[in-house]
Structures are given as C-alpha cells and as structure tokens.
Amino acid sequence: MITVTNRIQLKKGMGEKMAPMFAKPGPLQNYEGFQKVEVLVSTQFEDYDELSVMMYWDNEDAFEVWRSSDDFKNSHKRSSGGEPDPNSPVITSQIVIAKVAASIARSK
C-alpha cells in the first residue's frame, strides 16, 4: 500500500473551509486500487493553514492510472483557463508519495 499526500499551504483561515472539497464523492472512488482519502487540517502555523490530503492506494501503478486519466485532469482544471488565479487561497502545494512500511491498529 502507498499513500499519496498533497500538502497544501492555504491562506490563514481557509483550511476548514477548503477541506470538504477534497472528500466529495466522485469518479476517483471507482478506480481500481483506490482505498480512501483523508483530509487533515492544521491551523498551528502563524501565517497559513495546511491541508494534508492523503490518498491511500494499493500500489503506485494504480495511482498513476488515476493521475493520467481524464477524470483526474477534469477534477484539477483551473477555472481561469490554466493561469494562476490571484484570488486562490492556495499558497503552495507539494505531492509526497510514500510506501506504507509499518502500521499498527487498535486492538479490539
């Protein structure tokens, strides 16, 4: 299993407002190998909020099928025709792909 985390710095106060946008039902849920999305909001920073949009996939090949799909491209279209929107709350964004090397869960 892998995680794909999009670490997004947002203008202060925008984290809670933006988080639900990343967990809406859509075509992503129908892709082979997709497991789930979790959206974490951190407001601890003085100058910005940070979202960690964590996607869980069976493997990197499955993620790459999604990433190269028309569904992915359509979900990431900019309303400004590809140009950066000066009114966007996004400051920076970084994708981190990691293999799940160890985990533990609560015992029942």
C-alpha positions as CSV (number, residue, x, y, z in Angstrom):
1,M,0.0,0.0,0.0
2,I,1.1,3.6,-0.7
3,T,-0.1,7.0,0.4
4,V,-0.1,10.0,-1.9
5,T,-0.2,13.2,0.2
6,N,-0.8,16.6,-1.3
7,R,0.5,19.1,1.3
8,I,-1.3,22.3,0.6
9,Q,-0.4,25.6,2.3
10,L,-3.5,27.9,2.3
11,K,-4.1,31.5,3.3
12,K,-4.8,31.6,7.1
13,G,-8.4,30.7,7.9
14,M,-9.1,28.7,4.7
15,G,-8.2,25.2,5.9
16,E,-11.6,24.3,7.4
17,K,-13.4,25.9,4.5
18,M,-11.4,24.0,1.8
19,A,-11.2,20.6,3.4
20,P,-14.6,19.2,2.4
21,M,-13.8,19.9,-1.3
22,F,-11.2,17.1,-1.2
23,A,-13.5,14.4,0.1
24,K,-16.5,14.7,-2.2
25,P,-17.9,11.6,-3.8
26,G,-16.8,11.3,-7.5
27,P,-15.1,9.2,-10.1
28,L,-12.0,8.6,-8.0
29,Q,-13.9,6.1,-5.9
30,N,-14.3,3.8,-9.0
31,Y,-10.6,3.4,-9.8
32,E,-9.1,0.0,-9.2
33,G,-6.6,0.1,-6.3
34,F,-8.1,3.2,-4.6
35,Q,-8.8,2.8,-0.9
36,K,-9.7,6.1,0.7
37,V,-9.0,9.8,1.1
38,E,-8.4,11.5,4.5
39,V,-8.1,15.3,4.7
40,L,-6.1,16.6,7.7
41,V,-6.3,20.3,8.7
42,S,-3.5,22.0,10.6
43,T,-4.1,25.5,11.9
44,Q,-1.0,25.7,14.2
45,F,1.1,27.8,11.8
46,E,1.0,31.6,12.3
47,D,1.0,32.6,8.6
48,Y,-1.0,29.8,6.9
49,D,-3.2,26.8,7.3
50,E,-2.1,23.4,5.9
51,L,-4.1,20.6,4.4
52,S,-2.7,17.2,4.1
53,V,-4.9,15.4,1.5
54,M,-3.9,11.7,2.0
55,M,-5.0,9.2,-0.6
56,Y,-4.5,5.5,0.1
57,W,-3.8,3.2,-2.9
58,D,-2.9,-0.5,-3.3
59,N,0.2,0.5,-5.3
60,E,1.8,3.3,-7.3
61,D,0.7,1.8,-10.7
62,A,-3.0,2.1,-9.6
63,F,-2.3,5.8,-8.6
64,E,-0.6,6.5,-11.9
65,V,-3.7,5.2,-13.8
66,W,-5.8,7.8,-11.9
67,R,-3.2,10.5,-12.3
68,S,-3.1,10.1,-16.1
69,S,-6.9,9.8,-16.5
70,D,-9.3,12.4,-18.0
71,D,-11.2,12.2,-14.7
72,F,-8.0,13.5,-12.9
73,K,-7.4,16.2,-15.4
74,N,-11.1,17.4,-15.2
75,S,-11.0,17.4,-11.4
76,H,-7.9,19.6,-11.5
77,K,-8.9,22.1,-14.2
78,R,-8.4,25.7,-13.3
79,S,-11.4,27.9,-13.9
80,S,-9.0,30.6,-15.0
81,G,-8.1,28.6,-18.1
82,G,-4.8,27.3,-16.8
83,E,-3.4,30.7,-15.5
84,P,-2.8,31.0,-11.8
85,D,-5.8,32.7,-10.0
86,P,-4.6,35.6,-7.9
87,N,-7.6,35.1,-5.7
88,S,-6.8,31.5,-5.0
89,P,-6.3,30.6,-1.3
90,V,-3.5,28.2,-2.3
91,I,0.0,29.4,-1.4
92,T,2.0,26.2,-2.2
93,S,1.3,22.5,-2.9
94,Q,3.6,19.5,-2.7
95,I,2.9,15.9,-3.6
96,V,4.6,13.2,-1.5
97,I,4.4,9.5,-2.4
98,A,5.3,7.0,0.3
99,K,5.2,3.3,0.8
100,V,3.4,2.2,4.0
101,A,6.3,0.4,5.6
102,A,4.7,-0.3,9.0
103,S,1.4,0.3,10.8
104,I,-0.5,-0.6,13.9
105,A,-4.2,-0.5,14.7
106,R,-6.2,-0.5,17.9
107,S,-6.8,-4.0,19.3
108,K,-10.4,-5.0,19.9
